[in-house]
């Protein structure tokens, strides 16, 4: 049984003969797969920890940087606006999961980092998330995963090379 979300995204090219509109078909397959996996991860994080994916992503960035990050750098890494990051940080500060301090090098800027409790909670979130992702991909053998990684790297390189800024 096919996932309805996959069918919705790929409907526009369903009746195109095999080999036709190959690049568009590839893009839609990638997008539908990413949406499917992302949706499953979102539901799992919400069900087990009552945490959203944006919160998880923000905490993951801070977990990797124990000395903290400026809000602008956090925004850049997460590819969201400063306003979105500021709102997320504010709520996490109120919950005691993130510490916000004035940047000693620039008193106009803030540096944020995980608190001790934030670090402990994120560790639990990340362990569960990794187990969940392993479960999602358990039907793929190692050779298939390696081939996907290699092919996606080629796609990423091609997209970067041919991107217009």
Residue pairs with C-beta under 8 A, 6 or more apart in sequence:
3 32
3 36
5 32
5 35
5 36
5 39
6 32
6 33
6 36
7 14
8 32
9 28
9 31
9 32
9 35
10 25
10 28
10 29
10 32
12 24
12 28
13 20
13 21
13 24
13 25
13 28
16 25
26 155
30 155
37 133
37 136
38 53
40 132
40 136
41 53
41 129
41 132
41 133
42 52
42 53
44 128
44 129
44 132
45 51
45 52
45 53
45 56
45 125
45 129
46 52
48 128
49 121
49 124
49 125
49 128
51 125
54 78
54 80
54 84
54 88
55 88
55 91
55 92
56 122
56 125
56 129
57 78
58 74
58 78
58 85
58 88
58 89
58 92
59 92
59 97
59 98
59 114
59 118
59 121
59 122
59 125
60 122
60 126
61 69
61 74
61 77
61 78
62 68
62 69
62 74
62 98
62 112
62 113
62 114
62 118
62 122
63 114
63 119
63 122
63 123
63 126
65 113
66 113
66 114
67 111
67 113
68 99
68 101
68 111
68 112
68 113
69 77
69 111
69 112
69 113
70 103
70 109
70 110
70 111
70 112
71 82
71 85
71 86
71 89
71 109
71 110
71 112
72 82
72 109
74 85
74 89
74 112
75 81
75 82
75 84
75 85
78 84
78 85
89 98
89 100
89 112
92 98
92 118
93 99
93 100
93 112
96 115
96 117
96 118
97 114
97 115
97 117
97 118
97 121
97 122
98 112
98 113
98 114
98 115
98 118
99 112
99 113
99 114
99 115
100 110
100 111
100 112
101 110
101 111
101 112
101 113
102 109
102 110
102 111
103 109
103 110
103 111
114 122
137 145
140 148
